[in-house]
């Protein structure tokens, strides 16, 4: 089929290109298989040597990025071709109708905010037959789920179990109480989902709420059409297929807190309403109880913008500012501080001692920040736990060398770029030099810069560490897109073509990934995500009539990132209890304590892990 460049702009040509994408990806995938002698891209590391698997893992983590880069490159070629050969006609009728309908919806601000959140719930729920419901896999996810189970049963923490040494695991303290090491916000989200039927429901709802909050935040800074566009991009990039949705990290609650605080600021400055002060306070409370360090950096940047406004030449009347802004914020933060202190008092015995600190004093071999000194050597009762913290210490020591720090920090930057931007959302940053010179964009730009600088001194970092600044990042991106929209080299709407192509290609990536899942073309890790082997064994044991005890053993070469020993909040009342293998003599007291349970031994590093009756 021949597409006339005079009848379609580059966005329409990109739309015509989309149906060819699955075939092109499948062709590329087959070529990779042929080159690697038909080995699958995503391998079980236990089934191949590390030297053979490492190149494939490197390709796997970059595969979607490479695909998106080719999409962007192809769209760029179409844009340039269209700008040189078109007859100067405007956008095609189809795009005109879509953009007019989009603008009408955006002007109805409350409806737009509502529909953004509903779209996340409806689309991801409709994809359950294809993508499934995720299972927990990482240490953090199981820790958050422990907090969720605790809160769902009406408790703030759990008593130390008499057999606690058999249940030690990562990111969980056993003494003075048995609880997750993390602040309570993430666990409360999952607890809400558990009360509704499944913890993932909480993750689904809070991610939808986060996308709605991003739309509301952008409406306070930008025209409504651009605000809705930014929220739509957040839905496509964060709300459907990212690990924020398809896991139990509850990172969306962190981004929600940032969006509430940043969205309240322009409204507060314009209207001086108590309602906006309360919304800002709520956002800051969420940040303090989800990611305290990163939330503090975010709060400092917001406070840095508020102080000149409250004390500058054009400051509001003192009485009104005191009653409508300062006093509500102070009272809410004070009440939240008391509640948080009481929570830590119940968990650690000290209102000013966070659970993080207990974990660091009990297990950690490396500090959280690079300027700190490693703690004295802690005693670990299990080899796998000792290996994990030895690895953390090795990372810390590597980061103290010049080359090691550059390597670690470059890896951080790349992981942040890959998650939040990738090639597609890097395009708007072409206009960043103009955006950073705008006065009203100083706060979001400085917020992003401050967050990146603050994370540079942390020993570890993941993309969700930047979650408080998600709102600021999308604000900068959309403002960059507004600048690109006005770009008219040689009187041709080249910038408009680029802006229109971005949501089209974002949709194309979603469709491609879903097509690959349906066609069983593994261009990314399989869906549903998580430790499916543990979940299958757990389901099997839960169907048995008697309570079950699973004693987990690991090989010497066990992957320290894959942990199986995690339990519910009330261990004694759990249908299935997971414990560490401490040898025949060490297991004897555990077997006597759980004499009423059917006992199993599980070697998880077996190629096909299966529980076998424990040899008495």
C-alpha positions in Angstrom: 0.0 0.0 0.0 1.4 3.4 -1.0 1.0 6.2 1.5 1.0 9.7 0.1 3.1 12.1 2.0 0.9 14.9 0.9 -2.2 13.4 2.4 -0.8 12.3 5.7 1.5 14.0 8.2 4.2 12.0 10.0 1.9 10.9 12.9 -0.5 9.3 10.5 2.3 7.6 8.7 3.5 6.3 12.1 0.1 4.9 12.7 0.2 3.1 9.4 3.6 1.7 10.4 2.3 0.2 13.6 0.7 -3.0 12.2 4.1 -4.0 10.8 5.9 -3.8 14.2 5.0 -7.3 15.6 6.3 -8.9 12.4 9.5 -6.8 12.5 10.1 -7.7 16.1 9.4 -11.4 15.5 11.9 -11.3 12.6 14.5 -9.7 14.9 13.8 -12.2 17.6 14.2 -15.1 15.3 17.5 -13.7 14.1 18.7 -13.5 17.8 17.6 -17.1 18.3 19.5 -18.2 15.2 22.6 -16.4 16.3 22.4 -17.9 19.8 21.6 -21.4 18.4 18.0 -21.2 19.3 18.6 -20.5 23.0 15.8 -18.4 24.6 16.6 -14.8 25.5 15.3 -15.1 29.0 17.1 -18.0 30.6 17.0 -19.7 33.9 20.4 -19.0 35.2 20.6 -22.3 36.9 20.4 -24.1 33.5 23.4 -22.5 31.9 26.8 -21.3 32.8 27.2 -17.7 33.9 29.6 -17.0 31.0 26.9 -18.0 28.5 24.0 -16.4 30.3 25.5 -13.0 31.0 25.4 -11.8 27.4 21.9 -12.9 27.0 20.8 -11.2 30.2 22.4 -8.0 29.0 20.5 -8.2 25.7 17.3 -9.0 27.6 17.4 -6.0 29.8 17.9 -3.7 26.8 15.6 -5.5 24.4 12.6 -3.3 24.8 14.8 -0.2 24.9 16.3 -1.2 21.6 12.9 -1.8 20.0 11.7 1.6 21.2 14.8 3.2 19.8 14.0 1.7 16.4 10.5 3.0 16.6 11.7 6.5 17.4 14.2 6.3 14.6 11.6 5.2 12.1 9.2 7.9 13.2 12.0 10.4 12.9 12.7 9.3 9.3 9.0 9.6 8.5 8.8 13.1 10.1 11.8 14.4 8.1 10.4 12.8 4.9 7.0 14.3 5.4 8.4 17.7 6.2 10.3 17.8 2.9 7.7 16.3 0.6 4.4 17.4 2.0 2.4 20.1 0.2 1.9 22.1 3.4 -1.5 20.7 4.2 -2.6 20.6 7.9 -3.2 17.6 10.1 -5.3 14.8 8.7 -9.1 14.8 9.6 -8.8 11.8 11.9 -6.2 13.6 14.0 -8.3 16.8 14.0 -11.3 14.9 15.4 -9.2 13.2 18.0 -7.5 16.3 19.2 -10.8 18.3 19.4 -12.4 15.6 21.4 -9.3 15.4 23.6 -9.4 19.1 24.2 -13.1 19.1 25.1 -12.5 16.3 27.6 -9.5 18.1 29.1 -11.5 21.3 29.7 -13.8 19.3 32.0 -11.1 19.1 34.6 -12.7 16.9 37.2 -14.0 14.5 34.7 -10.6 14.3 33.1 -9.0 13.5 36.5 -11.6 10.8 37.1 -11.3 9.2 33.7 -7.5 9.0 34.0 -7.8 6.8 37.1 -10.7 4.8 35.8 -8.8 4.0 32.6 -5.9 2.5 34.6 -8.4 0.3 36.5 -10.4 -0.8 33.5 -7.5 -1.4 31.1 -5.3 -3.3 33.6 -8.3 -5.3 34.8 -9.2 -6.2 31.2 -5.6 -7.4 30.7 -5.7 -9.9 33.6 -6.5 -12.8 31.2 -3.3 -11.9 29.2 -0.9 -10.6 31.9 -2.3 -12.4 35.0 -2.0 -11.2 38.6 1.6 -10.8 39.7 3.2 -12.8 42.5 5.8 -11.4 44.9 9.4 -12.1 44.1 11.9 -9.6 45.6 12.9 -9.2 49.2 11.1 -5.8 49.4 7.8 -7.2 48.1 7.6 -9.9 50.8 8.5 -7.4 53.4 5.7 -5.0 52.3 3.3 -7.9 52.3 4.2 -8.7 55.9 3.3 -5.2 56.9 0.1 -5.4 54.9 -1.0 -8.7 56.6 -0.1 -7.1 60.0 -2.2 -4.0 59.4 -5.1 -6.0 57.8 -5.4 -7.9 61.1 -5.6 -4.7 63.1 -2.1 -4.7 64.5 0.8 -2.4 64.2 3.4 -5.1 64.7 3.8 -8.7 65.8 5.3 -10.4 68.8 8.7 -12.1 68.3 8.2 -15.8 67.6 9.9 -18.3 70.0 11.4 -20.0 66.9 12.4 -16.7 65.3 15.9 -17.9 64.3 14.3 -20.4 61.8 12.3 -17.6 60.1 15.0 -14.9 59.6 14.7 -13.3 56.2 15.7 -10.1 54.4 14.3 -6.7 55.2 12.4 -8.0 58.2 13.3 -7.6 61.8 12.5 -10.4 64.3 13.4 -8.5 67.5 12.2 -6.5 69.5 9.1 -7.3 67.3 8.5 -9.2 64.1 7.8 -6.6 61.4 8.8 -5.1 58.0 11.7 -2.7 58.1 10.0 -0.2 55.9 7.8 2.8 56.8 4.1 2.0 57.0 2.6 3.7 53.9 3.3 1.0 51.4 2.0 -1.7 53.8 -1.2 0.2 54.4 -1.8 0.3 50.7 -1.5 -3.4 50.3 -3.5 -3.9 53.5 -6.4 -2.1 52.0 -6.2 -4.4 49.0 -6.0 -7.4 51.2 -9.2 -6.3 53.0 -10.8 -6.0 49.6 -9.8 -9.5 48.6 -6.2 -9.4 47.5 -3.2 -7.2 48.2 -2.7 -6.4 44.5 -6.1 -4.7 44.5 -4.5 -2.0 46.7 -1.6 -1.7 44.2 -4.1 -1.4 41.3 -6.1 1.3 43.1 -3.2 3.4 44.3 -1.6 3.4 40.9 -4.9 4.6 39.4 -5.0 7.3 42.1 -1.5 8.3 41.3 -2.2 8.8 37.6 -5.3 10.9 38.5 -3.2 12.9 41.0 -0.6 13.6 38.2 -3.4 14.9 36.0 -4.7 17.1 38.8 -1.1 18.3 39.6 -0.4 19.2 35.9 -3.7 21.1 35.7 -2.4 23.5 38.4 0.7 24.3 36.3 -0.3 23.9 32.6 -3.3 24.3 30.3 -5.8 21.5 30.7 -5.1 19.8 27.3 -1.4 19.5 28.1 -2.2 18.3 31.6 -4.4 15.5 30.3 -1.7 14.5 27.7 0.9 14.2 30.5 -1.5 12.0 32.6 -2.2 9.8 29.5 1.6 9.3 29.0 1.9 8.4 32.7 -0.9 5.8 32.3 1.0 4.3 29.3 4.4 4.4 30.8 3.8 3.8 34.5 0.2 2.7 35.0 -0.1 -0.5 33.0 3.0 -2.6 32.4 5.6 -1.2 34.7 6.7 -2.9 37.9 5.0 -0.2 39.8 1.7 -1.8 38.8 2.8 -5.4 38.3 4.4 -6.0 41.7 4.0 -5.3 45.4 6.5 -2.4 45.8 3.6 0.1 46.3 5.8 2.8 44.8 2.8 4.5 43.4 1.9 5.8 46.9 5.3 7.7 46.9 4.6 9.3 43.5 1.1 10.1 44.8 2.5 12.0 47.7 4.8 14.1 45.5 2.0 14.9 43.1 -0.3 16.1 45.9 2.4 18.4 47.3 3.5 19.8 44.0 0.0 20.2 42.7 -1.1 22.1 45.8 1.6 24.7 45.5 0.4 26.8 42.5 -3.2 26.6 43.8 -2.1 27.7 47.3 -0.1 30.6 45.9 -3.0 31.7 43.7 -6.1 31.2 45.9 -4.6 31.0 49.5 -7.1 28.3 50.5 -6.9 26.1 53.5 -8.0 23.1 51.4 -4.8 23.3 49.3 -2.7 23.6 52.4 -4.2 20.4 53.7 -3.6 18.6 50.4 0.0 19.7 50.5 0.3 18.5 54.1 -1.2 15.1 53.1 1.4 14.7 50.3 4.2 15.5 52.7 2.9 13.1 55.3 2.7 10.3 52.6 6.3 11.0 51.6 7.6 11.0 55.2 5.9 7.6 55.8 7.0 5.9 52.5 10.4 7.2 51.5 11.6 9.5 54.3 15.0 10.5 52.9 13.9 11.2 49.4 10.7 12.8 50.7 12.7 15.1 52.9 14.7 16.3 49.9 11.5 16.9 48.0 9.9 18.8 50.9 13.0 21.0 51.2 12.6 22.1 47.5 8.9 22.9 48.0 9.7 24.8 51.2 12.4 26.7 49.4 9.8 27.9 46.9 7.3 28.8 49.7 9.5 30.8 51.9 10.2 33.6 49.4 6.5 33.8 48.7 5.6 34.1 52.4 8.4 36.6 53.2 9.0 38.4 49.9 7.8 41.7 48.5 4.5 40.4 47.2 3.8 38.2 50.2 0.2 37.5 51.2 -1.3 39.2 54.3 0.3 37.7 57.4 -3.0 37.0 59.2 -4.4 35.1 56.2 -1.2 33.3 55.5 -1.0 32.2 59.1 -4.6 31.0 59.4 -4.9 29.4 55.9 -1.4 28.1 55.2 1.0 28.0 58.0 -1.2 26.8 60.8 -3.0 24.0 58.9 0.3 22.6 57.6 1.9 22.8 61.0 -1.0 21.1 62.7 -1.3 18.3 60.2 2.5 17.6 60.2 2.5 17.7 64.0 -0.4 15.2 64.3 1.3 12.9 61.7 4.6 13.1 63.6 2.9 12.0 66.8 1.2 9.1 64.9 4.4 8.0 63.2 6.3 8.2 66.5 3.7 6.0 68.2 4.0 3.5 65.4 7.8 3.2 65.8 7.4 3.1 69.5 5.2 0.0 69.1 7.6 -1.6 66.6 11.0 -0.8 67.9 10.3 0.4 71.5 11.6 3.9 70.8 9.5 6.6 69.1 12.6 8.1 67.5 14.1 4.8 66.3 13.1 3.7 62.9 12.8 0.0 61.9 15.5 0.7 59.3 17.9 1.4 62.2 17.1 -1.8 64.0 17.7 -3.8 60.8 21.0 -2.0 60.2 22.2 -2.7 63.7 21.1 -6.3 63.5 22.1 -7.4 60.0 23.6 -4.8 57.8 27.3 -4.8 56.8 27.2 -1.6 54.8 25.6 1.7 55.6 22.9 3.5 53.5 25.0 6.5 52.6 28.5 6.6 51.1 29.8 9.0 53.7 29.0 6.7 56.6 31.3 4.1 58.2 30.4 0.4 58.0 29.0 -0.9 61.2 30.7 -3.4 63.4 30.4 -6.9 62.0 27.1 -8.5 62.7 26.6 -12.2 63.4 24.4 -13.9 60.8 22.9 -17.3 61.6 22.5 -18.4 58.0 25.0 -18.6 55.2 22.7 -17.1 52.6 21.9 -14.1 54.8 25.6 -13.7 55.4 26.4 -13.8 51.7 23.8 -11.2 50.9 25.2 -8.7 53.4 28.8 -9.5 52.3 27.7 -8.6 48.8 26.2 -5.3 50.0 29.5 -4.5 51.8 31.4 -5.3 48.5 29.2 -2.8 46.7 29.8 -0.2 49.3 33.6 -0.6 49.2 33.6 -0.6 45.4 31.7 2.7 45.4 34.6 4.3 47.5 37.0 4.0 44.6 36.9 6.6 41.8 36.3 4.1 39.0 33.9 2.1 41.1 31.8 5.1 42.0 31.6 6.3 38.4 30.6 2.8 37.3 27.9 2.5 40.0 26.6 6.0 39.5 26.4 5.6 35.7 24.4 2.4 36.3 22.1 4.3 38.5 21.6 7.0 35.9 21.0 4.5 33.1 18.4 2.6 35.2 16.6 5.9 35.9 16.7 6.9 32.3 15.6 3.5 31.1 12.6 3.4 33.4 11.3 7.0 33.3 12.3 8.1 29.8 13.8 5.5 27.4 14.3 6.8 23.9 10.7 8.0 23.4 10.4 10.5 26.3 14.0 11.6 25.7 12.7 13.4 22.6 11.0 16.2 24.5 14.2 17.0 26.4 15.5 18.6 23.2 13.6 21.7 24.4 15.1 21.5 27.9 17.6 24.4 27.4 14.6 26.8 26.9 12.5 25.3 29.7 15.2 25.7 32.4 15.3 29.4 31.7 11.6 29.9 32.5 11.0 31.2 36.0 7.9 29.1 36.7 9.8 26.0 35.8 12.6 26.5 38.4 10.9 24.5 41.1 10.3 21.3 39.1 13.7 21.5 37.5 15.5 22.1 40.8 13.4 19.3 42.4 14.6 16.8 39.7 18.2 18.0 40.1 18.1 17.9 43.9 16.7 14.3 43.8 19.4 13.1 41.4 22.1 14.7 43.5 20.7 13.4 46.8 20.6 9.8 45.4 24.2 10.1 44.2 25.4 9.6 47.8 23.2 6.5 48.5 24.9 3.1 48.5 22.1 1.5 46.5 19.4 3.0 44.2 16.5 1.8 42.1 14.2 3.7 39.8 11.5 3.9 42.5 13.9 5.9 44.7 13.1 8.8 42.4 9.4 8.3 42.7 8.7 11.5 44.8 10.0 13.6 41.8 7.8 11.8 39.2 5.4 14.7 39.2 8.2 17.2 38.6 9.7 15.1 35.8 6.4 14.9 34.0 5.8 18.6 34.5 9.2 19.3 32.8 8.5 16.8 30.0 5.2 18.3 29.1 6.5 21.8 29.2 9.3 20.7 26.8 6.6 19.2 24.6 4.8 22.6 24.6 8.0 24.2 23.3 8.4 21.6 20.6 4.8 22.2 19.5 5.8 25.7 18.6 8.9 24.6 16.6 8.4 25.7 13.0 11.6 25.4 11.0 11.1 26.7 7.5 7.5 27.3 8.3 6.8 23.6 8.6 5.0 22.1 11.7 7.9 19.8 12.5 7.6 20.2 16.2 3.9 19.4 16.2 4.6 16.2 14.3 7.1 15.1 16.9 4.7 15.8 19.8 1.9 13.9 18.0 4.2 11.0 17.4 5.1 10.5 21.1 1.7 9.2 22.3 1.2 7.2 19.1 4.5 5.4 19.7 3.7 5.0 23.4 0.6 3.2 22.4 2.5 1.2 19.8 4.9 -0.1 22.5 1.9 -1.2 24.6 0.3 -3.0 21.7 3.6 -4.6 20.7 4.2 -6.0 24.2 0.7 -7.3 24.4 0.9 -8.9 21.0 4.2 -10.5 22.0 2.6 -12.0 25.1 -0.4 -13.4 23.1 1.9 -14.7 20.4 4.3 -16.2 23.0 7.2 -14.2 21.6 9.4 -13.6 24.8 10.7 -10.1 24.1 10.6 -9.5 27.9 10.3 -11.7 31.1 7.2 -13.8 31.1 3.8 -12.7 32.5 2.6 -12.9 35.2 5.6 -11.6 37.0 7.0 -12.9 40.3 8.2 -16.2 41.9 5.7 -18.4 40.2 7.3 -21.6 41.5 6.9 -20.6 45.1 3.4 -19.5 44.4 2.5 -22.8 42.8 3.9 -24.8 45.7 2.2 -22.5 48.2 -1.1 -23.1 46.4 -0.6 -26.8 46.4 0.2 -27.0 50.1 -2.7 -24.8 51.0 -5.1 -27.3 49.5 -3.9 -30.1 51.9 -6.0 -30.8 55.0 -3.3 -30.5 57.6 -1.1 -27.4 58.4 2.2 -27.5 56.6 5.8 -26.8 57.4 8.3 -26.3 54.6 12.0 -26.4 55.5 13.9 -24.6 52.7 17.5 -25.5 51.8 19.8 -23.7 49.4 22.9 -24.8 47.4 26.3 -23.2 47.9 25.8 -21.2 44.6 22.3 -20.0 45.5 21.2 -16.7 43.9 21.0 -14.3 47.0 18.3 -12.2 45.3 15.9 -15.2 45.3 14.5 -15.8 48.8 11.8 -18.2 49.7 11.5 -18.0 53.5 8.8 -15.5 54.1 5.7 -15.9 56.4 2.5 -14.3 57.3 2.1 -12.0 60.3 0.7 -14.7 62.6 3.1 -17.6 61.9 1.4 -20.1 64.2 -2.0 -19.6 62.6 -0.6 -19.8 59.0 -1.6 -22.8 56.9 1.9 -22.9 55.5 5.0 -22.0 57.4 8.4 -21.5 55.7 11.6 -22.0 57.6 15.3 -22.1 57.0 17.2 -25.4 57.0 19.5 -25.4 60.0 20.7 -29.0 59.7 19.2 -32.1 61.3 20.1 -31.1 64.8 19.1 -27.5 64.4 15.7 -28.4 62.8 14.8 -30.7 65.7 13.4 -28.0 68.0 11.4 -26.6 65.1 9.9 -30.0 64.2 9.0 -30.5 67.9 7.3 -27.1 68.1 5.3 -27.8 64.9 4.7 -31.5 65.7 1.1 -31.1 64.5 2.2 -30.1 61.0 3.1 -32.1 58.0 6.8 -31.4 57.3 8.5 -31.0 54.0 12.1 -30.4 52.8 12.5 -28.2 49.7 15.7 -27.7 47.7 14.8 -24.6 45.8 18.0 -24.7 43.8 16.9 -28.0 42.2 16.1 -27.5 38.5 12.4 -28.3 39.3 11.9 -27.5 43.0 9.5 -29.9 44.6 8.8 -30.5 48.3 9.6 -34.0 49.6 8.6 -35.4 53.0 11.1 -34.4 55.7 13.1 -37.5 56.7 12.4 -38.2 60.3 
